[in-house]
Amino acid sequence: MIKKVGIIGFGALGILFGSYISDKIGKENFFVIADSERCKRYKRDKFYKNGVLCDMNYVSPDDGVPPLDLLFFGVKYTAMQEALSLSESFVDSHTIFISLLNGIQSEADIAEKYGSENVIYSTSQSMDSLRSANRITYRDMGRLNFGRVGNIGREENINALREFFDSIDFPYMIPENMGKALWGKLMLNTGCNQTAAVFDCCFNVLQREGKERQIMTDAMKEVMLVSQAEGIGLDEEDLAYWIKVLDGLNPEGMPSMRQDTLAKRPTEVNLFAGTINRLGKKHGIPTPANEYLYNEIKKIENNYSKV
């Protein structure tokens, strides 16, 4: 039974999901994990969700919190190894792991450190949260998709997570094919996040016909073709589904990568275009749209220090 829950990484998605779970199970049972200095900053600056204070329990490894039943990773991928080190005192053999990170790599990183037995694959979908400093706003909380991929993810852990989410009315879905769900979200992010960052636009620009939507769609089609070579098998029906998901998002919202470039933070371009360009070369599949997006985003990052 899941009673004690924690999260490492308190960005827009961490605040959105973490504060919801904390409110439902009580802050004494939910822990926002960070190093000591970051905990002090969190306690000082506080966080707000749609203008309401998030009353959270911030802890560091020095605070002696016993191992958790469920641990979310919600950092950017560039901080994943640091987060894995930070997690050690909060983990034992029964801890279930969920990664909220983009891409298809973070679960493998968790499994490399702790073994694959308690790793559950997941993707988040349809949320439209925006973060500015210590405040997030959102219209749609979205949901968490989770499940097994191959032989990774014990069924008893899937059932425990289902029971826990049901008990707190947390929105979720268990897809029939979690591998396709992971790659489908990668396909959306690769097109949507990167195009919005390059053209400095909100969802509304990507939701109407034009150059931006075409580049986004081309990048997504390249992911589809690479997935087929990788044995995942995304097809035109999947492409249409994920574009429909995009078209249903808040037009004035923006994806996380555009929020990163606006804040002059390192992006996850290596997880998106970087992954697809690498696998495209492996399989002899041209990826010109992703090569273009990769190069443009790297230019944006390189210009941070010049502004």
Phi and psi in degrees as a GROMACS rama.xvg file:
@    title "Ramachandran Plot"
@    xaxis  label "Phi"
@    yaxis  label "Psi"
@TYPE xy
-88.5866  119.435  ILE-2
-124.63  -42.6995  LYS-3
-106.167  125.947  LYS-4
-131.698  144.756  VAL-5
-140.527  165.232  GLY-6
-141.201  139.799  ILE-7
-112.807  118.529  ILE-8
107.54  113.444  GLY-9
-124.468  58.1147  PHE-10
-84.2932  -159.487  GLY-11
-58.6175  -45.8489  ALA-12
-71.2937  -38.8579  LEU-13
-61.5669  -43.2234  GLY-14
-64.5168  -44.4173  ILE-15
-60.4571  -54.9889  LEU-16
-76.1621  -42.9052  PHE-17
-63.2172  -45.2648  GLY-18
-67.3139  -33.9098  SER-19
-62.5208  -48.9193  TYR-20
-65.5103  -41.4187  ILE-21
-59.4182  -43.571  SER-22
-62.0493  -34.7651  ASP-23
-77.8231  -39.3957  LYS-24
-104.771  -5.77271  ILE-25
95.1342  136.353  GLY-26
-63.7018  -20.4266  LYS-27
-71.7735  -12.4225  GLU-28
-111.904  -1.12843  ASN-29
-126.32  131.003  PHE-30
-126.337  124.111  PHE-31
-91.2449  113.81  VAL-32
-98.0614  131.617  ILE-33
-156.289  171.095  ALA-34
-71.9144  169.022  ASP-35
-59.6884  -42.6748  SER-36
-66.9644  -40.8859  GLU-37
-67.552  -37.2618  ARG-38
-58.9657  -43.9367  CYS-39
-59.2855  -42.0454  LYS-40
-66.9015  -42.274  ARG-41
-59.6805  -44.9425  TYR-42
-65.8018  -34.8004  LYS-43
-74.1916  -47.9253  ARG-44
-85.2608  -29.0242  ASP-45
63.004  169.859  LYS-46
-130.383  149.7  PHE-47
-130.766  138.448  TYR-48
-120.903  116.299  LYS-49
49.3159  40.6902  ASN-50
83.7223  -3.53653  GLY-51
-102.898  133.218  VAL-52
-62.0273  133.046  LEU-53
-90.7204  109.988  CYS-54
-88.1649  94.4305  ASP-55
-114.59  163.337  MET-56
-108.148  103.283  ASN-57
-95.8553  128.077  TYR-58
-136.728  152.682  VAL-59
-117.02  169.623  SER-60
-58.1088  -22.2586  PRO-61
-75.5197  -9.30233  ASP-62
-86.3451  -3.40016  ASP-63
70.3158  30.7937  GLY-64
-73.2156  130.878  VAL-65
-64.067  163.318  PRO-66
-54.205  146.825  PRO-67
-95.0369  158.341  LEU-68
-82.0968  -32.1584  ASP-69
-142.437  130.903  LEU-70
-130.261  122.19  LEU-71
-94.3799  139.738  PHE-72
-105.545  121.98  PHE-73
-129.419  23.3927  GLY-74
-83.1571  170.269  VAL-75
-71.4088  154.722  LYS-76
-62.3451  -28.7714  TYR-77
-63.141  -18.3117  THR-78
-107.95  12.2719  ALA-79
-65.3935  -43.8576  MET-80
-66.0276  -38.6128  GLN-81
-61.988  -41.5833  GLU-82
-65.1589  -38.7737  ALA-83
-62.7563  -40.1348  LEU-84
-66.4407  -40.7852  SER-85
-65.0195  -25.7783  LEU-86
-79.1825  -12.9924  SER-87
-55.7266  -43.8942  GLU-88
-75.1978  -9.01154  SER-89
-100.336  5.86119  PHE-90
-122.557  139.295  VAL-91
-138.862  -166.175  ASP-92
-68.2776  -15.317  SER-93
-100.913  -6.66427  HIS-94
-65.4302  129.588  THR-95
-93.0213  138.121  ILE-96
-114.124  135.326  PHE-97
-131.341  130.286  ILE-98
-100.695  131.062  SER-99
-97.3788  6.80337  LEU-100
-72.7948  153.088  LEU-101
-72.7161  168.004  ASN-102
83.2613  -168.717  GLY-103
-125.442  19.9888  ILE-104
-109.297  -29.746  GLN-105
-65.4648  -34.6614  SER-106
-62.6098  -37.8644  GLU-107
-64.8186  -35.101  ALA-108
-67.0254  -41.52  ASP-109
-63.8614  -43.8292  ILE-110
-63.5839  -34.525  ALA-111
-64.2922  -35.2735  GLU-112
-83.9592  -43.3676  LYS-113
-114.963  -0.630924  TYR-114
89.4832  157.142  GLY-115
-87.094  -9.3613  SER-116
-56.5843  -40.385  GLU-117
-108.63  14.1716  ASN-118
-86.7961  130.599  VAL-119
-116.97  125.571  ILE-120
-72.4086  144.363  TYR-121
-152.871  159.183  SER-122
-140.524  149.07  THR-123
-99.6123  150.832  SER-124
-149.291  140.214  GLN-125
74.1387  6.78757  SER-126
-79.3638  155.814  MET-127
-133.471  37.1548  ASP-128
-71.3156  142.03  SER-129
-121.104  134.812  LEU-130
-113.337  134.844  ARG-131
-133.863  109.065  SER-132
57.5291  -118.419  ALA-133
-101.083  20.7384  ASN-134
-127.748  138.493  ARG-135
-122.291  149.042  ILE-136
-125.655  148.511  THR-137
-156.832  155.719  TYR-138
-109.298  -38.5631  ARG-139
-123.801  120.17  ASP-140
-71.4096  -22.4593  MET-141
72.2779  -153.623  GLY-142
-154.389  170.085  ARG-143
-111.223  127.588  LEU-144
-98.0974  135.173  ASN-145
-148.123  160.075  PHE-146
167.965  -170.814  GLY-147
-90.5704  149.937  ARG-148
-126.606  114.829  VAL-149
62.6823  -128.562  GLY-150
-100.759  14.6381  ASN-151
-94.4283  125.945  ILE-152
109.194  102.803  GLY-153
-71.734  141.84  ARG-154
-62.248  -35.753  GLU-155
-64.7447  -31.5553  GLU-156
-72.9483  -37.5874  ASN-157
-59.3204  -45.5651  ILE-158
-65.0258  -40.0987  ASN-159
-63.3342  -40.2485  ALA-160
-68.8652  -39.8628  LEU-161
-60.3972  -45.62  ARG-162
-63.4732  -40.7335  GLU-163
-63.9434  -48.8424  PHE-164
-64.0028  -38.3862  PHE-165
-61.3392  -38.1724  ASP-166
-68.2834  -23.0126  SER-167
-115.504  11.7329  ILE-168
56.0778  39.2197  ASP-169
-84.0597  132.023  PHE-170
-72.8825  127.329  PRO-171
-153.254  167.773  TYR-172
-146.877  145.537  MET-173
-110.447  98.4413  ILE-174
-64.9385  153.426  PRO-175
-64.7525  -36.043  GLU-176
-127.59  94.815  ASN-177
-68.6313  -30.3383  MET-178
-61.4592  -44.4792  GLY-179
-67.5677  -34.7888  LYS-180
-63.0021  -42.0883  ALA-181
-61.2027  -48.5619  LEU-182
-70.1697  -31.024  TRP-183
-63.7014  -43.9031  GLY-184
-65.4969  -38.2114  LYS-185
-60.5518  -41.015  LEU-186
-61.437  -44.6786  MET-187
-63.0817  -49.7275  LEU-188
-62.0998  -41.137  ASN-189
-60.789  -39.604  THR-190
-80.2455  -54.8177  GLY-191
-70.5546  -55.6077  CYS-192
-58.7766  -48.0878  ASN-193
-69.3267  -41.3059  GLN-194
-65.5953  -41.473  THR-195
-62.5572  -36.7998  ALA-196
-67.9147  -44.2633  ALA-197
-66.6711  -40.9136  VAL-198
-98.4567  6.17084  PHE-199
51.3308  55.8484  ASP-200
-134.496  164.528  CYS-201
-90.9093  -179.076  CYS-202
-60.7189  -30.7968  PHE-203
-58.8656  -34.225  ASN-204
-68.4181  -38.2049  VAL-205
-76.0925  -17.1881  LEU-206
-86.6774  -5.21804  GLN-207
-120.894  157.379  ARG-208
-62.9567  143.213  GLU-209
159.582  -178.946  GLY-210
-57.8389  -42.6253  LYS-211
-63.824  -45.9703  GLU-212
-65.1617  -35.0984  ARG-213
-66.8222  -44.2565  GLN-214
-63.6903  -42.8568  ILE-215
-56.5555  -47.6021  MET-216
-65.8011  -40.1557  THR-217
-60.8468  -42.7318  ASP-218
-64.509  -38.5782  ALA-219
-66.9535  -38.1677  MET-220
-63.9616  -34.9986  LYS-221
-64.9698  -38.8511  GLU-222
-62.1506  -41.9804  VAL-223
-58.2394  -46.6137  MET-224
-66.2489  -40.9592  LEU-225
-64.3289  -39.257  VAL-226
-61.9439  -35.9122  SER-227
-65.503  -40.425  GLN-228
-68.0893  -27.1761  ALA-229
-86.0839  0.529935  GLU-230
85.0274  10.9816  GLY-231
-87.5084  -44.6019  ILE-232
83.8786  34.2177  GLY-233
-60.1221  145.797  LEU-234
-135.049  -173.678  ASP-235
-60.8676  -31.8337  GLU-236
-65.3863  -41.4538  GLU-237
-64.4878  -41.1939  ASP-238
-59.5164  -46.6716  LEU-239
-62.6469  -39.0009  ALA-240
-61.4499  -47.4154  TYR-241
-72.4806  -30.3103  TRP-242
-67.0966  -36.4888  ILE-243
-64.2777  -38.4324  LYS-244
-58.493  -47.9177  VAL-245
-58.0921  -44.6463  LEU-246
-66.3184  -17.1046  ASP-247
-91.5023  -2.49893  GLY-248
-79.2045  159.736  LEU-249
-55.8414  117.39  ASN-250
-56.7182  -30.3318  PRO-251
-88.099  -0.759758  GLU-252
-80.4696  175.15  GLY-253
-147.875  148.999  MET-254
-73.3028  166.674  PRO-255
-63.0635  -33.5623  SER-256
-67.8508  -36.1542  MET-257
-67.6959  -36.2534  ARG-258
-62.0803  -36.984  GLN-259
-65.2047  -46.0247  ASP-260
-67.5662  -36.2181  THR-261
-62.3378  -37.013  LEU-262
-88.5906  2.5592  ALA-263
57.9665  44.1226  LYS-264
-102.151  154.394  ARG-265
-58.0056  140.713  PRO-266
-98.591  175.695  THR-267
-101.158  32.1341  GLU-268
-59.9235  -30.3218  VAL-269
-68.4132  -27.1885  ASN-270
-76.1054  -26.9168  LEU-271
-98.5285  -90.9011  PHE-272
-59.8252  -36.9147  ALA-273
-57.6575  -44.4877  GLY-274
-64.8678  -46.813  THR-275
-68.9828  -39.2449  ILE-276
-63.5308  -41.5925  ASN-277
-64.505  -47.0142  ARG-278
-71.4535  -30.3022  LEU-279
-61.481  -44.8025  GLY-280
-63.1181  -39.8921  LYS-281
-58.0521  -39.6182  LYS-282
-102.916  3.30086  HIS-283
71.504  31.2949  GLY-284
-106.286  120.446  ILE-285
-63.9247  140.034  PRO-286
-133.48  59.1313  THR-287
-64.0009  -36.5651  PRO-288
-64.8184  -42.9095  ALA-289
-72.1644  -32.0539  ASN-290
-64.6302  -41.7461  GLU-291
-61.7414  -48.8965  TYR-292
-63.5977  -40.7984  LEU-293
-59.1385  -49.6532  TYR-294
-64.6003  -39.3317  ASN-295
-67.9623  -39.6079  GLU-296
-69.368  -37.7898  ILE-297
-62.4906  -36.3145  LYS-298
-62.6973  -43.9692  LYS-299
-59.8172  -46.7761  ILE-300
-62.4009  -40.9926  GLU-301
-66.6906  -22.5969  ASN-302
-89.5733  -3.15548  ASN-303
-53.6979  -47.7477  TYR-304
-74.4529  -10.6151  SER-305
-93.4265  -6.59059  LYS-306
